[in-house]
Amino acid sequence: VQLQASGGGLVQAGGSLRLSCVASGRTFSTYTVGWFRQAPGKEREFVAAVSWIGSNPYYADAVKGRFAISRDNAKNTLYLQMSSLKPEDTALYYCVADPRRGPYYSDLMYDYWGQGTLVTVSS
């Protein structure tokens, strides 16, 4: 599976962005998928993940109530709708996928990674 993330950009605090991640491969619909992020000078951290059927999403506490993860298996696409953005959400966002039946919080559980899309939130 190859992943291509897009949708990042510069937004003011309080604004919204929607990230997309298009996957190649016919087995995408059976994969657990998610998002991680890495801010400058910080470790990579979990953001959100969802199972292959799109139920039971997991979220990091820092984004609960503001971000929503979803997937469209017919389009082989994963989304992250981000609202009420804060400067601390500034980071490079990576989409991930794995054939195991998650979702999982640990980045060690995801075999496939996209190239990242940069989100910058100005104050």
GROMACS elastic network, one bead per residue, 0.5 to 0.9 nm:
[ bonds ]
;  ai    aj funct       b0    kb
    1    23     6  0.64468   500
    1    24     6  0.54951   500
    1    25     6  0.54473   500
    1    26     6  0.85553   500
    1    27     6  0.79595   500
    1    28     6  0.73104   500
    1    97     6  0.80210   500
    1    98     6  0.89241   500
    1   112     6  0.67570   500
    1   113     6  0.89295   500
    2    22     6  0.82325   500
    2    23     6  0.55597   500
    2    24     6  0.52450   500
    2    25     6  0.73988   500
    2   112     6  0.71333   500
    2   113     6  0.75997   500
    2   114     6  0.70256   500
    3    21     6  0.63068   500
    3    22     6  0.57526   500
    3    24     6  0.66498   500
    3    95     6  0.70887   500
    3    96     6  0.74816   500
    3    97     6  0.82106   500
    3   112     6  0.74603   500
    3   113     6  0.63832   500
    3   115     6  0.74618   500
    4    20     6  0.81204   500
    4    21     6  0.52706   500
    4    22     6  0.52294   500
    4    23     6  0.64503   500
    4    24     6  0.85899   500
    4    95     6  0.79122   500
    4   113     6  0.87212   500
    4   114     6  0.53861   500
    4   115     6  0.65848   500
    4   116     6  0.79268   500
    5     8     6  0.85002   500
    5    19     6  0.71187   500
    5    20     6  0.56080   500
    5    22     6  0.65157   500
    5    23     6  0.88364   500
    5    78     6  0.88712   500
    5    93     6  0.82656   500
    5    94     6  0.70680   500
    5    95     6  0.64779   500
    5   114     6  0.61008   500
    5   115     6  0.67069   500
    5   116     6  0.59916   500
    5   117     6  0.59673   500
    6    18     6  0.87953   500
    6    19     6  0.58193   500
    6    20     6  0.53253   500
    6    21     6  0.62927   500
    6    22     6  0.84860   500
    6   116     6  0.77687   500
    6   117     6  0.56663   500
    6   118     6  0.85799   500
    7    17     6  0.72022   500
    7    18     6  0.60543   500
    7    20     6  0.60102   500
    7    21     6  0.86725   500
    7   117     6  0.69403   500
    7   118     6  0.83493   500
    7   119     6  0.83747   500
    8    17     6  0.72368   500
    8    18     6  0.76653   500
    8    19     6  0.62620   500
    8    20     6  0.88207   500
    8    92     6  0.84997   500
    8    93     6  0.80746   500
    8   116     6  0.89009   500
    8   117     6  0.52165   500
    8   118     6  0.50219   500
    8   120     6  0.78079   500
    9    17     6  0.80058   500
    9   117     6  0.80459   500
    9   118     6  0.61702   500
    9   119     6  0.50169   500
    9   120     6  0.60589   500
    9   121     6  0.83618   500
   10   118     6  0.84264   500
   10   119     6  0.62011   500
   10   121     6  0.59075   500
   10   122     6  0.72917   500
   11    14     6  0.83446   500
   11    15     6  0.61117   500
   11    16     6  0.72770   500
   11    17     6  0.77116   500
   11    85     6  0.80832   500
   11   119     6  0.78460   500
   11   120     6  0.63117   500
   11   121     6  0.50042   500
   11   122     6  0.62581   500
   12    15     6  0.55670   500
   12    16     6  0.84430   500
   12    85     6  0.76156   500
   12    86     6  0.80917   500
   12    87     6  0.82294   500
   12   120     6  0.83150   500
   12   121     6  0.53576   500
   12   123     6  0.61912   500
   13    16     6  0.85254   500
   13    84     6  0.69353   500
   13    85     6  0.52620   500
   13    86     6  0.50020   500
   13    87     6  0.62530   500
   13   121     6  0.56879   500
   13   122     6  0.56716   500
   13   123     6  0.53296   500
   14    83     6  0.69865   500
   14    86     6  0.64078   500
   14   121     6  0.87070   500
   14   123     6  0.88711   500
   15    82     6  0.83304   500
   15    83     6  0.60835   500
   15    84     6  0.54986   500
   15    85     6  0.55111   500
   15    86     6  0.83020   500
   15   121     6  0.83513   500
   16    81     6  0.75191   500
   16    82     6  0.53874   500
   16    84     6  0.62613   500
   16    85     6  0.62154   500
   17    80     6  0.82217   500
   17    81     6  0.61744   500
   17    82     6  0.52192   500
   17    83     6  0.66990   500
   17    85     6  0.82822   500
   17   119     6  0.85856   500
   18    79     6  0.68081   500
   18    80     6  0.55640   500
   18    82     6  0.58746   500
   18    83     6  0.85484   500
   19    78     6  0.81995   500
   19    79     6  0.55064   500
   19    81     6  0.64007   500
   19    82     6  0.78424   500
   19    93     6  0.86296   500
   19   117     6  0.81439   500
   20    77     6  0.67260   500
   20    78     6  0.56870   500
   20    80     6  0.65451   500
   20    81     6  0.87464   500
   20    95     6  0.85203   500
   21    76     6  0.83178   500
   21    77     6  0.54500   500
   21    79     6  0.63002   500
   21    80     6  0.86663   500
   21    94     6  0.88346   500
   21    95     6  0.63982   500
   21    96     6  0.88832   500
   21   114     6  0.78731   500
   22    75     6  0.78259   500
   22    76     6  0.58392   500
   22    78     6  0.65005   500
   22    79     6  0.89102   500
   23    26     6  0.88438   500
   23    28     6  0.67096   500
   23    75     6  0.86318   500
   23    76     6  0.53885   500
   23    77     6  0.61367   500
   23    78     6  0.80177   500
   23    97     6  0.89950   500
   23   114     6  0.89404   500
   24    27     6  0.85486   500
   24    28     6  0.73648   500
   24    76     6  0.71257   500
   25    28     6  0.60794   500
   25    76     6  0.81906   500
   26    29     6  0.73459   500
   26    30     6  0.89797   500
   26    76     6  0.81272   500
   27    30     6  0.56519   500
   27    31     6  0.69652   500
   27    99     6  0.84382   500
   28    31     6  0.52957   500
   28    32     6  0.83942   500
   28    33     6  0.87225   500
   28    52     6  0.82174   500
   28    73     6  0.70451   500
   28    76     6  0.61713   500
   28    77     6  0.85778   500
   28    97     6  0.81543   500
   28    98     6  0.89056   500
   28    99     6  0.83380   500
   29    32     6  0.83723   500
   29    52     6  0.59800   500
   29    53     6  0.75746   500
   29    71     6  0.89181   500
   29    72     6  0.84048   500
   29    73     6  0.50962   500
   29    74     6  0.79282   500
   29    76     6  0.69813   500
   30    51     6  0.83776   500
   30    53     6  0.75309   500
   30    73     6  0.87509   500
   30    98     6  0.88546   500
   30    99     6  0.66774   500
   30   100     6  0.86133   500
   30   101     6  0.82702   500
   31    51     6  0.71405   500
   31    52     6  0.50376   500
   31    53     6  0.87197   500
   31    97     6  0.61203   500
   31    98     6  0.53312   500
   31   100     6  0.67148   500
   31   101     6  0.71045   500
   31   102     6  0.84051   500
   32    49     6  0.73392   500
   32    50     6  0.60415   500
   32    53     6  0.84992   500
   32    54     6  0.86447   500
   32    96     6  0.83062   500
   32    97     6  0.55735   500
   32    98     6  0.52633   500
   32    99     6  0.61811   500
   32   100     6  0.65785   500
   32   101     6  0.60427   500
   32   102     6  0.55719   500
   32   103     6  0.58088   500
   32   104     6  0.83176   500
   32   110     6  0.84447   500
   33    48     6  0.86634   500
   33    49     6  0.56265   500
   33    50     6  0.56872   500
   33    51     6  0.66265   500
   33    52     6  0.72336   500
   33    71     6  0.84745   500
   33    78     6  0.74520   500
   33    95     6  0.73388   500
   33    96     6  0.55079   500
   33    98     6  0.64781   500
   33    99     6  0.88252   500
   33   102     6  0.83431   500
   33   103     6  0.72959   500
   33   110     6  0.82718   500
   34    46     6  0.84318   500
   34    47     6  0.75773   500
   34    48     6  0.54318   500
   34    50     6  0.61205   500
   34    51     6  0.86962   500
   34    58     6  0.88468   500
   34    69     6  0.77241   500
   34    78     6  0.78747   500
   34    79     6  0.88618   500
   34    80     6  0.87474   500
   34    94     6  0.83379   500
   34    95     6  0.56947   500
   34    96     6  0.51714   500
   34    97     6  0.64296   500
   34   103     6  0.78888   500
   34   104     6  0.86454   500
   34   110     6  0.88083   500
   35    45     6  0.89750   500
   35    46     6  0.66460   500
   35    47     6  0.54144   500
   35    48     6  0.53104   500
   35    49     6  0.62343   500
   35    69     6  0.84805   500
   35    80     6  0.77819   500
   35    93     6  0.67237   500
   35    94     6  0.54978   500
   35    96     6  0.58978   500
   35    97     6  0.88047   500
   36    44     6  0.67649   500
   36    45     6  0.55519   500
   36    48     6  0.70657   500
   36    49     6  0.87711   500
   36    92     6  0.84003   500
   36    93     6  0.57758   500
   36    94     6  0.51587   500
   36    95     6  0.64741   500
   36    96     6  0.74897   500
   36   107     6  0.77673   500
   37    43     6  0.85897   500
   37    44     6  0.55501   500
   37    45     6  0.54662   500
   37    46     6  0.65811   500
   37    47     6  0.66525   500
   37    89     6  0.87012   500
   37    90     6  0.87750   500
   37    91     6  0.58302   500
   37    92     6  0.54014   500
   37    94     6  0.58602   500
   37    95     6  0.87105   500
   37   116     6  0.83724   500
   38    41     6  0.82728   500
   38    42     6  0.63587   500
   38    43     6  0.60055   500
   38    45     6  0.62447   500
   38    46     6  0.89734   500
   38    90     6  0.84524   500
   38    91     6  0.51536   500
   38    92     6  0.52750   500
   38    93     6  0.66347   500
   38    94     6  0.82703   500
   39    42     6  0.53414   500
   39    43     6  0.72012   500
   39    44     6  0.72511   500
   39    45     6  0.87847   500
   39    88     6  0.83037   500
   39    89     6  0.79619   500
   39    90     6  0.62503   500
   39    92     6  0.62820   500
   39    93     6  0.87638   500
   40    43     6  0.83594   500
   40    90     6  0.85068   500
   40    91     6  0.68347   500
   40    92     6  0.83615   500
   42    45     6  0.86848   500
   44   107     6  0.83855   500
   45    60     6  0.86474   500
   45   105     6  0.88598   500
   45   106     6  0.85467   500
   45   107     6  0.79155   500
   46    49     6  0.83029   500
   46    59     6  0.78755   500
   46    60     6  0.63311   500
   46   105     6  0.60589   500
   46   106     6  0.70711   500
   46   107     6  0.71610   500
   47    58     6  0.82468   500
   47    59     6  0.58269   500
   47    60     6  0.51400   500
   47    61     6  0.85491   500
   47    62     6  0.81206   500
   47    63     6  0.70337   500
   47    67     6  0.87193   500
   47    93     6  0.88279   500
   47   105     6  0.83815   500
   48    57     6  0.70486   500
   48    58     6  0.53524   500
   48    60     6  0.62261   500
   48    63     6  0.83370   500
   48    64     6  0.89991   500
   48    67     6  0.82523   500
   48    68     6  0.79909   500
   48    69     6  0.65656   500
   48    80     6  0.83341   500
   48   103     6  0.88672   500
   48   105     6  0.79718   500
   49    56     6  0.87628   500
   49    57     6  0.56402   500
   49    58     6  0.51834   500
   49    59     6  0.67241   500
   49    69     6  0.69423   500
   49    70     6  0.87957   500
   49    96     6  0.86603   500
   49   102     6  0.83226   500
   49   103     6  0.56737   500
   49   104     6  0.69662   500
   49   105     6  0.76374   500
   50    53     6  0.79131   500
   50    54     6  0.55614   500
   50    55     6  0.63743   500
   50    56     6  0.63316   500
   50    58     6  0.62812   500
   50    59     6  0.89812   500
   50    69     6  0.71414   500
   50    70     6  0.74423   500
   50    71     6  0.82831   500
   50   102     6  0.73988   500
   50   103     6  0.54046   500
   50   104     6  0.84367   500
   51    54     6  0.51499   500
   51    55     6  0.59148   500
   51    56     6  0.67575   500
   51    57     6  0.68857   500
   51    58     6  0.89912   500
   51   101     6  0.67117   500
   51   102     6  0.56478   500
   51   103     6  0.52468   500
   51   104     6  0.89786   500
   52    55     6  0.77062   500
   52    71     6  0.87485   500
   52    73     6  0.87203   500
   52    99     6  0.87536   500
   52   101     6  0.72049   500
   52   102     6  0.79499   500
   52   103     6  0.84388   500
   53    56     6  0.88622   500
   53    71     6  0.86496   500
   53    73     6  0.86627   500
   54    57     6  0.71409   500
   54    69     6  0.87690   500
   54    70     6  0.66432   500
   54    71     6  0.64342   500
   54    72     6  0.86268   500
   55    70     6  0.89994   500
   56   103     6  0.81591   500
   57    68     6  0.86478   500
   57    69     6  0.71808   500
   57    70     6  0.84548   500
   57   103     6  0.73735   500
   58    64     6  0.89834   500
   58    69     6  0.87216   500
   58   103     6  0.69679   500
   58   104     6  0.78676   500
   58   105     6  0.77597   500
   59    62     6  0.81173   500
   59    63     6  0.66099   500
   59    64     6  0.58291   500
   59    67     6  0.81391   500
   59    68     6  0.84155   500
   59    69     6  0.85697   500
   59   105     6  0.85819   500
   60    63     6  0.56245   500
   60    64     6  0.62842   500
   60   105     6  0.84386   500
   61    64     6  0.53008   500
   61    65     6  0.88314   500
   62    65     6  0.89048   500
   62    66     6  0.86979   500
   62    89     6  0.89398   500
   63    66     6  0.54189   500
   63    67     6  0.55999   500
   63    68     6  0.86718   500
   63    82     6  0.85271   500
   63    89     6  0.86749   500
   64    67     6  0.61935   500
   64    68     6  0.81176   500
   65    68     6  0.77463   500
   65    83     6  0.87319   500
   66    81     6  0.82664   500
   66    82     6  0.61342   500
   66    83     6  0.51297   500
   66    84     6  0.60520   500
   66    85     6  0.76539   500
   67    80     6  0.67176   500
   67    81     6  0.54975   500
   67    83     6  0.60266   500
   67    84     6  0.84793   500
   67    85     6  0.89056   500
   68    79     6  0.80761   500
   68    80     6  0.57047   500
   68    81     6  0.50875   500
   68    82     6  0.66276   500
   68    83     6  0.85658   500
   69    78     6  0.75758   500
   69    79     6  0.57112   500
   69    81     6  0.63927   500
   69    82     6  0.87976   500
   70    77     6  0.87153   500
   70    78     6  0.60345   500
   70    79     6  0.52314   500
   70    80     6  0.65644   500
   70    81     6  0.81416   500
   71    74     6  0.89387   500
   71    75     6  0.85532   500
   71    76     6  0.77430   500
   71    77     6  0.57869   500
   71    79     6  0.58914   500
   71    80     6  0.87748   500
   72    75     6  0.54680   500
   72    76     6  0.60615   500
   72    77     6  0.53144   500
   72    78     6  0.64032   500
   72    79     6  0.82165   500
   73    77     6  0.63122   500
   73    78     6  0.80952   500
   74    77     6  0.78351   500
   75    78     6  0.87110   500
   78    95     6  0.80145   500
   82    85     6  0.66559   500
   83    86     6  0.89084   500
   85    88     6  0.82548   500
   85    89     6  0.64804   500
   85    90     6  0.87562   500
   85   121     6  0.67773   500
   86    89     6  0.53842   500
   86    90     6  0.75887   500
   86   121     6  0.61452   500
   86   122     6  0.77880   500
   86   123     6  0.75381   500
   87    90     6  0.56492   500
   87   120     6  0.73529   500
   87   122     6  0.56904   500
   87   123     6  0.59618   500
   88    91     6  0.80446   500
   88   121     6  0.75640   500
   89   119     6  0.75332   500
   89   120     6  0.74752   500
   89   121     6  0.66893   500
   90    93     6  0.89110   500
   90   118     6  0.77505   500
   90   119     6  0.53529   500
   90   121     6  0.54125   500
   90   122     6  0.83545   500
   91   117     6  0.84684   500
   91   118     6  0.60189   500
   91   119     6  0.55251   500
   91   120     6  0.66208   500
   91   121     6  0.88269   500
   92   116     6  0.57557   500
   92   117     6  0.54857   500
   92   119     6  0.61137   500
   92   120     6  0.85426   500
   93   114     6  0.89896   500
   93   115     6  0.86351   500
   93   116     6  0.50988   500
   93   117     6  0.52158   500
   93   118     6  0.60909   500
   93   119     6  0.70547   500
   94   113     6  0.67031   500
   94   114     6  0.56811   500
   94   115     6  0.64767   500
   94   117     6  0.66068   500
   94   118     6  0.89354   500
   95   112     6  0.84020   500
   95   113     6  0.59474   500
   95   114     6  0.52979   500
   95   115     6  0.79503   500
   95   116     6  0.70035   500
   95   117     6  0.88800   500
   96   107     6  0.85949   500
   96   110     6  0.61981   500
   96   111     6  0.75484   500
   96   112     6  0.54876   500
   96   114     6  0.62936   500
   97   100     6  0.89712   500
   97   109     6  0.89296   500
   97   110     6  0.56482   500
   97   111     6  0.65028   500
   97   112     6  0.51077   500
   97   113     6  0.66749   500
   97   114     6  0.87837   500
   98   101     6  0.79177   500
   98   102     6  0.81716   500
   98   109     6  0.71832   500
   98   111     6  0.54496   500
   98   112     6  0.62211   500
   99   102     6  0.84952   500
   99   110     6  0.83194   500
   99   111     6  0.81715   500
  100   103     6  0.84106   500
  100   109     6  0.82300   500
  100   110     6  0.85173   500
  101   104     6  0.86956   500
  102   105     6  0.89104   500
  102   109     6  0.86561   500
  104   107     6  0.78609   500
  104   109     6  0.66466   500
  104   110     6  0.82334   500
  105   108     6  0.87561   500
  105   109     6  0.79837   500
  106   109     6  0.57270   500
  106   110     6  0.77781   500
  107   110     6  0.56933   500
  107   111     6  0.86069   500
  108   111     6  0.76058   500
  110   113     6  0.74617   500
  113   116     6  0.82931   500
  114   117     6  0.87324   500
